[in-house]
């Protein structure tokens, strides 16, 4: 037994006397169920299912448009978004768009493409060009086990970004905007409904970035204002990325040819950064006074290409190696 006031167990206290305990024990032995009287029961403290950490992380942009090396169609999509955001008052008031839309609509962008092609950098560049912070959604804190709490977290994310004048960024957006259907759980469908409703009525800026656009809900088609594709850069862009990512202070040896590297190895911008760092490691293993050679870059690029093969290998499903031992069938 536990005292409902002080929590002491199996002993008398100032709230429950020894005789009360004996009487309750006799009733329990007789099979009588004992309940605390409603008028004696203290009102429980309200249980708040608030996340311990914020559901969105505030990020100060580190990149600008000059830092981006993008294909022309990709850059045009970003410039279109910046043009509307900078001249929204002109479009809606002087040019009469508000008479048609009836409300000042926000701007929703979808960045789709393979990993390492600059989607997150572009989102930060937009925030930097507008002079606004960026709120990056924390999915681990957004979803909650309690019924109705995830919907409240979603509403809080949009309201907090609007109050701060921030750019709301959903990285890996396919994790929360997945396609609704019979195969999905009811609460997942409900969460997507709330996200779509918030996006439709949100007057601020929302950017969704994904590597798996095909799995996202089709209702996003109408709610996305500008869809921008981030393809793997071609050889000319890859050369520019090498030149941008290799610092001027780096001690390059004679014979380092970025044209050869860009033509031979089909890599994204993020993978090229890995190649540059690995080439520096290769040089440092020989000593601080050694220069970074073409061989260092080639070995680093080969290693980066093998990484994709390693990640696509299913080591658990490999057939066991069978060897026949001498003298045994």
C-alpha positions as CSV (number, residue, x, y, z in Angstrom):
1,X,0.0,0.0,0.0
2,X,1.1,3.5,-0.8
3,X,0.0,6.7,0.9
4,X,-1.6,8.9,-1.8
5,X,-0.2,12.1,-0.2
6,X,3.4,11.4,0.9
7,X,4.0,8.2,-1.0
8,X,5.2,6.1,2.0
9,X,4.7,2.3,1.3
10,X,3.5,-0.4,3.8
11,X,3.8,1.9,6.8
12,X,1.7,4.3,8.7
13,X,2.4,8.0,8.4
14,X,0.8,11.3,9.5
15,X,-1.8,10.9,6.8
16,X,-2.7,7.2,7.5
17,X,-2.7,5.8,11.0
18,X,-1.7,2.2,11.9
19,X,-5.4,1.3,12.6
20,X,-6.3,2.5,9.1
21,X,-3.6,0.3,7.6
22,X,-4.9,-2.7,9.6
23,X,-8.5,-2.1,8.5
24,X,-7.5,-1.7,4.8
25,X,-5.5,-5.0,5.1
26,X,-8.5,-6.8,6.5
27,X,-10.7,-5.5,3.7
28,X,-8.2,-6.6,1.1
29,X,-8.0,-10.1,2.6
30,X,-11.8,-10.3,2.5
31,X,-11.7,-9.6,-1.2
32,X,-13.1,-6.1,-1.0
33,X,-11.6,-3.6,-3.4
34,X,-10.5,-0.4,-1.7
35,X,-10.5,3.0,-3.5
36,X,-9.5,6.4,-2.3
37,X,-12.5,8.8,-1.9
38,X,-12.9,11.3,-4.6
39,X,-13.1,14.2,-2.2
40,X,-9.7,13.1,-0.6
41,X,-8.0,12.6,-3.9
42,X,-5.6,15.4,-4.7
43,X,-6.0,16.8,-8.2
44,X,-3.2,15.4,-10.4
45,X,-0.7,17.7,-11.8
46,X,-1.2,18.3,-15.5
47,X,1.0,16.1,-17.7
48,X,2.7,18.2,-20.4
49,X,4.1,16.3,-23.3
50,X,6.4,19.1,-24.3
51,X,9.6,18.2,-26.1
52,X,12.8,18.5,-24.1
53,X,14.6,20.1,-27.0
54,X,13.2,22.5,-29.6
55,X,11.6,20.9,-32.6
56,X,13.6,23.2,-34.9
57,X,17.2,24.2,-34.8
58,X,18.1,27.8,-35.5
59,X,20.9,28.0,-38.0
60,X,22.7,31.1,-39.1
61,X,23.4,30.9,-42.9
62,X,27.1,30.3,-43.8
63,X,26.8,30.4,-47.6
64,X,25.8,33.0,-50.2
65,X,24.9,32.8,-53.8
66,X,28.5,33.4,-54.8
67,X,29.5,30.1,-53.0
68,X,27.3,28.0,-55.2
69,X,28.5,26.2,-58.3
70,X,25.3,25.0,-60.0
71,X,23.9,24.2,-63.4
72,X,22.1,27.1,-65.1
73,X,18.5,25.6,-64.8
74,X,19.1,25.0,-61.1
75,X,20.4,28.6,-60.5
76,X,17.5,30.0,-62.5
77,X,15.0,28.3,-60.1
78,X,16.7,29.8,-57.1
79,X,16.9,33.3,-58.7
80,X,13.2,33.0,-59.5
81,X,12.4,32.4,-55.8
82,X,14.6,35.3,-54.7
83,X,12.9,37.6,-57.2
84,X,9.4,36.9,-55.8
85,X,10.6,37.1,-52.2
86,X,12.3,40.5,-52.8
87,X,9.3,42.0,-54.7
88,X,6.3,40.4,-53.1
89,X,4.8,43.8,-52.2
90,X,5.0,44.9,-55.8
91,X,3.5,41.7,-57.1
92,X,0.6,41.5,-54.6
93,X,-0.3,45.2,-54.2
94,X,0.7,47.3,-57.2
95,X,0.3,44.5,-59.7
96,X,-2.9,43.3,-58.2
97,X,-2.1,39.7,-57.5
98,X,-3.8,40.0,-54.1
99,X,-7.1,40.5,-55.8
100,X,-6.7,37.1,-57.4
101,X,-5.2,35.1,-54.6
102,X,-7.2,37.0,-51.9
103,X,-4.3,36.5,-49.4
104,X,-0.6,37.1,-49.3
105,X,0.7,33.7,-50.1
106,X,4.0,32.3,-48.9
107,X,6.6,30.6,-51.1
108,X,7.2,26.8,-51.0
109,X,10.2,25.3,-52.7
110,X,11.2,21.7,-53.4
111,X,14.9,20.9,-53.9
112,X,15.3,17.4,-55.4
113,X,18.5,15.6,-56.4
114,X,21.2,13.1,-55.3
115,X,23.1,13.6,-52.1
116,X,25.9,16.1,-52.1
117,X,24.6,18.3,-55.0
118,X,24.2,21.5,-52.9
119,X,20.5,21.4,-51.7
120,X,21.3,22.4,-48.1
121,X,23.9,25.0,-49.3
122,X,21.3,26.6,-51.6
123,X,18.8,26.8,-48.7
124,X,21.3,28.6,-46.6
125,X,22.2,30.9,-49.5
126,X,18.6,31.9,-49.9
127,X,18.4,32.7,-46.1
128,X,21.6,34.7,-46.4
129,X,20.5,36.7,-49.4
130,X,17.3,37.6,-47.6
131,X,19.1,38.3,-44.3
132,X,17.0,35.8,-42.4
133,X,17.8,32.9,-40.0
134,X,17.0,29.3,-41.0
135,X,15.0,26.9,-38.9
136,X,16.0,23.3,-39.6
137,X,13.3,20.9,-38.4
138,X,14.4,18.2,-35.9
139,X,12.4,15.1,-36.9
140,X,13.3,13.3,-33.7
141,X,11.6,15.9,-31.6
142,X,8.8,16.6,-34.1
143,X,7.3,13.1,-33.8
144,X,5.7,12.3,-30.5
145,X,4.3,9.0,-29.1
146,X,1.3,10.8,-27.5
147,X,-1.8,11.2,-29.6
148,X,-2.2,14.7,-30.9
149,X,1.2,15.9,-29.8
150,X,2.9,15.5,-33.2
151,X,0.2,17.7,-34.7
152,X,0.8,20.4,-32.0
153,X,4.6,20.2,-32.7
154,X,4.0,20.7,-36.4
155,X,1.9,23.8,-35.8
156,X,4.5,25.1,-33.3
157,X,7.3,24.6,-36.0
158,X,5.4,26.7,-38.5
159,X,4.4,29.4,-36.0
160,X,7.9,29.8,-34.5
161,X,9.4,30.2,-38.0
162,X,6.8,32.8,-39.0
163,X,7.3,34.8,-35.8
164,X,11.0,34.8,-36.2
165,X,10.8,35.6,-39.9
166,X,12.9,32.6,-40.6
167,X,13.2,30.2,-43.6
168,X,11.7,26.9,-42.6
169,X,13.9,24.0,-43.9
170,X,12.8,20.4,-44.0
171,X,16.0,18.4,-44.9
172,X,15.3,14.8,-46.0
173,X,11.7,15.9,-46.3
174,X,10.6,12.4,-47.6
175,X,10.9,11.3,-44.0
176,X,7.8,13.2,-43.0
177,X,6.0,14.0,-46.3
178,X,5.8,10.4,-47.4
179,X,3.0,9.3,-49.7
180,X,-0.3,8.6,-47.9
181,X,-2.2,5.3,-48.6
182,X,-3.5,2.1,-47.2
183,X,0.0,0.8,-46.5
184,X,0.8,3.7,-44.1
185,X,-0.4,3.8,-40.5
186,X,-3.4,6.1,-39.7
187,X,-1.3,8.5,-37.6
188,X,1.3,8.8,-40.4
189,X,-1.5,9.8,-42.8
190,X,-2.9,12.2,-40.2
191,X,0.5,13.9,-39.7
192,X,1.0,14.3,-43.5
193,X,-2.5,15.9,-43.6
194,X,-1.5,18.4,-41.0
195,X,1.8,19.2,-42.8
196,X,0.0,19.8,-46.1
197,X,-2.6,22.0,-44.4
198,X,0.0,24.1,-42.7
199,X,2.0,24.5,-46.0
200,X,-1.1,25.6,-47.9
201,X,-1.9,28.4,-45.5
202,X,1.6,29.4,-44.5
203,X,2.6,33.0,-45.5
204,X,6.3,32.4,-45.0
205,X,9.1,30.5,-46.8
206,X,9.3,26.7,-46.7
207,X,12.0,24.7,-48.4
208,X,11.8,20.9,-48.7
209,X,15.0,19.0,-49.7
210,X,14.9,15.3,-50.7
211,X,16.8,12.6,-52.4
212,X,13.7,10.5,-52.9
213,X,11.1,12.8,-54.5
214,X,9.2,9.9,-55.9
215,X,8.0,8.7,-52.5
216,X,6.6,12.0,-51.4
217,X,2.9,12.7,-51.3
218,X,1.4,13.7,-54.7
219,X,-0.7,16.5,-53.0
220,X,2.6,18.4,-52.7
221,X,2.4,19.1,-56.5
222,X,-0.2,21.8,-56.0
223,X,1.4,23.2,-52.8
224,X,5.0,23.5,-54.2
225,X,5.5,26.8,-56.0
226,X,8.9,26.2,-57.4
227,X,10.5,22.8,-57.9
228,X,14.3,22.9,-58.5
229,X,16.3,19.9,-59.6
230,X,19.9,19.5,-58.4
231,X,21.6,17.0,-60.8
232,X,25.1,15.6,-60.5
233,X,27.4,18.3,-62.0
234,X,28.9,17.8,-65.4
235,X,32.6,17.8,-66.1
236,X,32.8,21.6,-66.5
237,X,31.1,22.2,-63.2
238,X,33.1,19.5,-61.5
239,X,36.3,21.4,-62.5
240,X,34.9,24.6,-61.0
241,X,34.1,22.8,-57.8
242,X,37.6,21.4,-57.6
243,X,39.0,24.9,-58.1
244,X,36.6,26.3,-55.5
245,X,37.2,23.6,-52.8
246,X,41.0,23.4,-53.1
247,X,42.4,26.4,-51.0
248,X,45.0,28.7,-52.5
249,X,47.2,27.9,-49.5
250,X,47.2,24.2,-50.2
251,X,50.7,23.1,-51.4
252,X,49.9,21.6,-54.8
253,X,52.6,19.8,-56.7
254,X,53.2,20.4,-60.4
255,X,51.1,18.2,-62.6
256,X,47.8,18.4,-60.6
257,X,45.2,18.5,-63.4
258,X,41.7,19.2,-62.3
259,X,40.4,18.7,-65.9
260,X,41.5,15.0,-65.8
261,X,39.9,14.5,-62.4
262,X,36.7,16.2,-63.4
263,X,36.4,14.2,-66.7
264,X,37.4,10.8,-65.3
265,X,35.4,10.7,-62.1
266,X,31.7,11.3,-62.0
267,X,31.2,12.8,-58.5
268,X,28.9,15.2,-56.8
269,X,30.1,18.3,-55.0
270,X,30.0,16.7,-51.6
271,X,32.0,13.8,-52.9
272,X,34.6,16.1,-54.4
273,X,35.1,17.7,-51.0
274,X,35.8,14.2,-49.6
275,X,38.3,13.7,-52.4
276,X,40.1,17.0,-51.6
277,X,40.3,16.1,-47.9
278,X,41.5,12.6,-48.6
279,X,44.2,13.9,-50.9
280,X,45.5,16.1,-48.1
281,X,45.5,13.1,-45.8
282,X,47.5,11.1,-48.3
283,X,50.1,13.9,-48.5
284,X,50.3,14.4,-44.7
285,X,51.0,10.7,-44.3
286,X,54.3,11.3,-46.1
287,X,55.1,14.3,-43.9
288,X,54.1,17.9,-43.5
289,X,56.7,19.2,-46.0
290,X,55.4,17.1,-48.9
291,X,53.2,18.6,-51.5
292,X,49.8,17.3,-52.7
293,X,50.4,15.4,-55.9
294,X,48.2,14.2,-58.7
295,X,48.6,10.7,-57.4
296,X,47.2,11.8,-54.1
297,X,44.1,13.1,-55.8
298,X,43.8,10.0,-58.0
299,X,44.0,7.6,-55.1
300,X,41.4,9.7,-53.2
301,X,39.0,9.8,-56.1
302,X,39.3,6.0,-56.6
303,X,38.6,5.5,-52.9
304,X,35.5,7.8,-53.1
305,X,34.2,5.8,-56.1
306,X,34.6,2.5,-54.3
307,X,32.6,3.9,-51.4
308,X,29.4,3.7,-53.5
309,X,30.1,0.1,-54.2
310,X,30.7,-0.6,-50.5
311,X,27.4,1.0,-49.5
312,X,25.5,-1.0,-52.1
313,X,26.9,-4.4,-50.9
314,X,24.6,-6.5,-48.7
315,X,27.2,-8.3,-46.5
316,X,24.5,-10.2,-44.6
317,X,23.2,-11.9,-47.8
318,X,26.5,-13.0,-49.2
319,X,26.6,-16.8,-49.7
320,X,29.0,-18.5,-47.3
321,X,32.3,-19.6,-48.8
322,X,32.5,-23.4,-49.1
323,X,35.8,-25.3,-49.1
324,X,36.3,-29.0,-49.5
325,X,38.7,-30.4,-47.0
326,X,40.9,-33.2,-47.9
327,X,39.7,-36.6,-46.8
328,X,36.1,-35.6,-46.3
329,X,33.2,-35.8,-48.7
